[in-house]
Structures are given as C-alpha cells and as structure tokens.
Amino acid sequence: MIVVESFSYFNIVAHDLDKSIDFYTMLFDFELQEKNEKNAIVVFDNIAIRLVLNNDIKESCPLPVVSFLMDVDDFTDALQELESNEVKIQGPTATKTGEAIAVADPAGNLIELYYEE
C-alpha cells in the first residue's frame, strides 16, 4: 500500500487568474496563500486549490487532478510498489524542494505524488 502523509491540493484550470482568485476568495471565503504569474493557491481550512492558467498546460502533459504529499521514504517505497504493479510512471521530476511523479488512474486522471525536503 502506498502511504501518503496528507492530501495536498486540487488543480483547477483558470482562464483568468485574477478573476478565478476573486471567485474563490469572495464567494467561498478561500484565502489567497500564494500567487505568481502562472498559478495561485487558495485555501479554506485544510482544502487547497491550485489555480493554473490554461496557457501553462500542454496537450502532451495533462494537469494532475489531485496531489498527495509524502515523506521521502514513502515516496521511494511508492515508486517501487508502482513499478512492481506495472503502473506507468511519469517522472520523477525535480521540484523546488523535492521530487514528484505522476500516475494515471484507470480513467486516465493524473495523480501526483511528491515529497519536500
């Protein structure tokens, strides 16, 4: 079994980042946690949504639907378990503070697993 530390965030495509931030903060009481020119993270309690500009998404690399945070040892164990079950893995790729992989569920939805150091 793959062990995750916590749910991290959902990805939602945004056509206009500022309008999407306003939508979630003004209508649903989310708070803006982080923003740059390509994406923003809004949070409410323990729910986080990463708003991603649609021009940052490439056809050949679909956006993960959900992201799970792991510790580094569990990340390594997850890689081994996925490989032993012949699950196709995208990555690992370097992040700012660790590594990430993506796997597809049976319907083709991408699930991101990552760790931070």
Sequence and secondary structure as in RCSB ss.txt:
>XXXX:A:sequence
MIVVESFSYFNIVAHDLDKSIDFYTMLFDFELQEKNEKNAIVVFDNIAIRLVLNNDIKESCPLPVVSFLMDVDDF
TDALQELESNEVKIQGPTATKTGEAIAVADPAGNLIELYYEE
>XXXX:A:secstr
    SEEEEEEEEESSHHHHHHIIIIIH  EEEEE SSEEEEEETTEEEEEEEGGG BTTB   SEEEEE HHHH
HHHHHHHHHTT  EEEEEE SSEEEEEEE TTS EEEEEEE 
